[in-house]
């Protein structure tokens, strides 16, 4: 069908093109495939009964409000609840600092809309969260990247990157998507010092911070930044915009997340959100507020930690058993993902094709690298599949990897 | 508080600046003011019981799915339901033609993202829907406008506007926001002929089409466009992108709307939506699908028509009684709004200040004009206030208008 629309796409749509990876991943959605490709929470832990009760209470007591239009900033009691939650982690803010968004993806989109001029450089980890690249590509962002290692962003390379004049720094300090690694406390400090030295602000994306399965909680970059500024009252200083979400601690199907930012930035984001979707669904905000009340959320997060921690352990143990010694992987202390590195000559996209034939799937790592590279890397999700499926899937994947590696080695000897 | 963010806003934020009108409208949100300023549905007609039941059913039978991530295109059974609904109005489409959005505001935003390059001209009615201007300003749109009269967009001026090379035409044919007027069938035909002649596609925004209180339903532009192309099978031709929403027929607090477009355009919009908010809340889509099943929506729309029709009648009758003869207004056959035109020398923003002092409010019309003008116009909403408050509010407003007009006339005589 030819329509007059097809000659009228904006230039930016060229940067939003559907990737080959995405097409490949469609194959992984078949029900008989054990998929470590997505980033889905375990549906078994969704608190459906608590939701049922909350829906009833909200509709009974505040039905007219819950189904009506509401303010762009978000439902005030929810924003207050987020302030109390945030304060426990050492960030003192008021509702003027909080914007409710339709998932963290929208927070990234609005940040792009408010801050990014075409050609602006954003300083990111390499690899980094694909959703941020997708959101910001539409605004014409370029990327200057700092390599990751098992302590997170390697701050030895940070100063050189900062000297290119990036608009802001984007960092996922806890159990990063895609690598699962955590930025060490020393590097958090170094990041803050250098960002301050060059006058470059920071966006801290923290969807998984509460899902720690071992080790001690590390202070958020936003908290450390306030302390660095000799701010003894823990008052929010505004240099760091902090993002978090209900998707991983409650349910992603609600599309609820939040931004902590200086009031002036919140006002700009609100203007952008007015044009983007007016406001986040009132009903969802009120139901999330109702569900989270009275300590339920804390109790629920403990359950999630228990379930995911077991799955991570099962996956790591299975990898120890089944993966060939040429493959290296991260040992995440929390979150949903771990990251594998194959021998340099292997292409993870080709491995995926072989893996899908054996009914197991993962995400090749290359798309997470903003400026290319990472062909031999892979992301594995451990939150969604059952422990039994994790064992079975990793066993299959181990076999595929062993075969692919031997085959590549044979080719290297007899090309 | 000074932060490094304030020097880093993108250029486009200048076009998203908060308007003086918006500040003024904040005054109208006080509870003791009778406000005709918003565009809110009547909360009394929200089907809270049906929602309560639907939430229970969805969470009981499909809880794991409802709270999980889902596809960007939207929940398939809801898209199928929309196809059936749409077919009744003469548009034959498949789910490949349907994208679920987080309210129609998001549809406008995604259309801007996919089609508008900075400096592109969009052909709009003058006045037109403010939300479209807000969405598209962020993408650097310029506007070529065609004046409205009581038959809708005046197509006598359309050809001249089309010759400026607009990217697309944006039209609200039914009970337009802000004017409440309906595009006549002859002008719909003329619009389609001229659009075809110049090869310019059309976006038809139809949030209120089902809310007609008198007269016969007029065929949608999308349907007439297909017939114009000698398409005897009523198959969707793709020249017209059609937008509608659950906000006015069910509840706006869900943020649920839909786009009908050629499959290729849907794919581009899906790519844009992936970066914007991943997908619309799964739970809301499933609940709306459950509520709308089995004829409930038709029955509910009949109730809404009855309630709004009465409020419109009460407002028109009260205006007949109370408004001075120098004021002219539209007689909408449906929708939520009517439009007043004051004597040319009066500024509706000044009238609003006087009105707010008397505890009654409306929206000055000027912001709805993309290229200036309309200082002496006003939009009145009749769906939200009770009939008693409509009578009282219009009486107060009539008095304010009479005073403002006499005062202006005295000044004209004794300047």
Contacts between the chains, C-beta under 8 A, distances in Angstrom:
chain1	res1	chain2	res2	distance
A	1	B	237	7.9
A	1	B	238	5.5
A	1	B	262	5.8
A	1	B	263	7.4
A	1	B	264	7.6
A	3	B	201	6.8
A	3	B	237	7.7
A	3	B	238	3.9
A	3	B	239	6.1
A	3	B	262	4.8
A	3	B	264	7.4
A	3	B	265	7.3
A	4	B	199	5.5
A	4	B	200	6.9
A	4	B	201	4.3
A	4	B	239	6.4
A	5	B	115	7.6
A	5	B	201	5.5
A	5	B	238	7.2
A	5	B	241	7.5
A	5	B	261	7.6
A	5	B	262	6.3
A	5	B	264	7.3
A	5	B	265	5.1
A	6	B	264	6.1
A	6	B	265	8.0
A	8	B	115	5.6
A	8	B	167	5.7
A	8	B	168	7.0
A	8	B	201	7.2
A	9	B	114	6.2
A	9	B	115	6.4
A	9	B	268	6.4
A	10	B	113	7.2
A	10	B	114	6.2
A	10	B	115	5.5
A	10	B	116	5.6
A	10	B	117	4.9
A	10	B	120	7.8
A	10	B	139	7.3
A	11	B	117	5.6
A	12	B	113	7.1
A	12	B	117	7.9
A	13	B	114	5.7
A	13	B	268	5.8
A	13	B	271	7.4
A	13	B	272	7.7
A	16	B	268	7.5
A	16	B	271	4.4
A	16	B	272	6.2
A	16	B	275	6.7
A	17	B	271	7.4
A	18	B	267	7.3
A	18	B	271	6.1
A	38	B	69	7.5
A	39	B	69	7.9
A	40	B	68	6.3
A	40	B	69	5.7
A	41	B	68	7.3
A	43	B	63	8.0
A	43	B	64	3.5
A	43	B	65	7.6
A	43	B	67	7.1
A	43	B	68	5.4
A	44	B	64	7.4
A	46	B	63	6.2
A	46	B	64	6.0
A	46	B	67	4.3
A	46	B	68	7.4
A	48	B	59	4.9
A	48	B	60	7.8
A	48	B	63	3.4
A	48	B	64	7.5
A	48	B	67	6.8
A	51	B	55	8.0
A	51	B	59	5.6
A	51	B	63	7.4
A	51	B	67	6.9
A	52	B	55	6.8
A	52	B	56	5.9
A	52	B	59	4.7
A	52	B	60	7.2
A	55	B	51	8.0
A	55	B	52	6.8
A	55	B	55	3.9
A	55	B	56	7.4
A	55	B	59	7.2
A	56	B	52	5.9
A	56	B	55	7.4
A	56	B	56	7.5
A	59	B	48	4.9
A	59	B	51	5.6
A	59	B	52	4.7
A	59	B	55	7.2
A	60	B	48	7.7
A	60	B	52	7.2
A	63	B	43	8.0
A	63	B	46	6.2
A	63	B	48	3.4
A	63	B	51	7.4
A	64	B	43	3.5
A	64	B	44	7.4
A	64	B	46	6.0
A	64	B	48	7.5
A	65	B	43	7.5
A	65	B	253	7.8
A	66	B	253	5.7
A	67	B	43	7.1
A	67	B	46	4.3
A	67	B	48	6.9
A	67	B	51	6.9
A	67	B	251	3.6
A	67	B	252	7.4
A	67	B	253	4.2
A	67	B	254	7.0
A	68	B	40	6.3
A	68	B	41	7.3
A	68	B	43	5.4
A	68	B	46	7.4
A	68	B	251	7.4
A	68	B	252	6.4
A	68	B	253	5.1
A	69	B	38	7.6
A	69	B	39	7.9
A	69	B	40	5.7
A	69	B	247	7.9
A	69	B	252	4.7
A	69	B	253	6.6
A	70	B	253	6.7
A	102	B	102	5.7
A	102	B	255	7.6
A	102	B	277	4.5
A	102	B	281	7.6
A	103	B	277	5.4
A	103	B	278	5.7
A	105	B	274	7.9
A	105	B	275	7.2
A	105	B	276	7.0
A	105	B	277	5.2
A	105	B	278	4.6
A	106	B	276	6.4
A	106	B	277	4.4
A	108	B	275	7.9
A	109	B	275	6.0
A	109	B	276	4.7
A	109	B	277	6.9
A	113	B	10	7.2
A	113	B	12	7.1
A	113	B	138	6.0
A	114	B	9	6.2
A	114	B	10	6.2
A	114	B	13	5.8
A	115	B	5	7.6
A	115	B	8	5.6
A	115	B	9	6.4
A	115	B	10	5.5
A	116	B	10	5.6
A	117	B	10	4.8
A	117	B	11	5.6
A	117	B	12	8.0
A	120	B	10	7.8
A	131	B	275	7.4
A	131	B	278	7.4
A	134	B	274	6.0
A	134	B	275	4.1
A	135	B	275	4.4
A	135	B	276	7.3
A	137	B	275	7.3
A	138	B	113	6.0
A	138	B	272	6.8
A	138	B	275	5.4
A	139	B	10	7.3
A	167	B	8	5.7
A	168	B	8	7.0
A	199	B	4	5.5
A	200	B	4	6.8
A	201	B	3	6.8
A	201	B	4	4.3
A	201	B	5	5.5
A	201	B	8	7.2
A	237	B	1	7.9
A	237	B	3	7.7
A	238	B	1	5.4
A	238	B	3	3.9
A	238	B	5	7.2
A	239	B	3	6.0
A	239	B	4	6.3
A	241	B	5	7.4
A	247	B	69	7.9
A	251	B	67	3.6
A	251	B	68	7.4
A	251	B	283	7.8
A	252	B	67	7.4
A	252	B	68	6.4
A	252	B	69	4.7
A	253	B	65	7.8
A	253	B	66	5.7
A	253	B	67	4.2
A	253	B	68	5.1
A	253	B	69	6.7
A	253	B	70	6.7
A	253	B	281	6.2
A	253	B	282	3.7
A	253	B	283	5.0
A	254	B	67	7.0
A	254	B	281	5.6
A	254	B	283	6.0
A	255	B	102	7.6
A	255	B	277	6.4
A	255	B	278	7.4
A	255	B	279	7.4
A	255	B	280	7.1
A	255	B	281	4.4
A	261	B	5	7.6
A	262	B	1	5.8
A	262	B	3	4.8
A	262	B	5	6.3
A	263	B	1	7.4
A	264	B	1	7.6
A	264	B	3	7.5
A	264	B	5	7.4
A	264	B	6	6.1
A	265	B	3	7.3
A	265	B	5	5.1
A	265	B	6	8.0
A	267	B	18	7.2
A	268	B	9	6.4
A	268	B	13	5.8
A	268	B	16	7.5
A	271	B	13	7.4
A	271	B	16	4.5
A	271	B	17	7.4
A	271	B	18	6.0
A	272	B	13	7.7
A	272	B	16	6.2
A	272	B	138	6.8
A	274	B	105	7.9
A	274	B	134	6.0
A	275	B	16	6.7
A	275	B	105	7.2
A	275	B	108	7.8
A	275	B	109	6.0
A	275	B	131	7.4
A	275	B	134	4.1
A	275	B	135	4.4
A	275	B	137	7.3
A	275	B	138	5.4
A	276	B	105	7.0
A	276	B	106	6.5
A	276	B	109	4.7
A	276	B	135	7.3
A	276	B	276	6.9
A	277	B	102	4.5
A	277	B	103	5.4
A	277	B	105	5.2
A	277	B	106	4.4
A	277	B	109	7.0
A	277	B	255	6.3
A	277	B	277	7.2
A	278	B	103	5.7
A	278	B	105	4.6
A	278	B	131	7.4
A	278	B	255	7.4
A	279	B	255	7.4
A	280	B	255	7.1
A	281	B	102	7.6
A	281	B	253	6.2
A	281	B	254	5.6
A	281	B	255	4.4
A	281	B	281	5.9
A	281	B	284	5.8
A	282	B	253	3.7
A	283	B	251	7.8
A	283	B	253	5.0
A	283	B	254	6.0
A	283	B	284	7.1
A	284	B	281	5.9
A	284	B	283	7.1
A	284	B	284	6.9
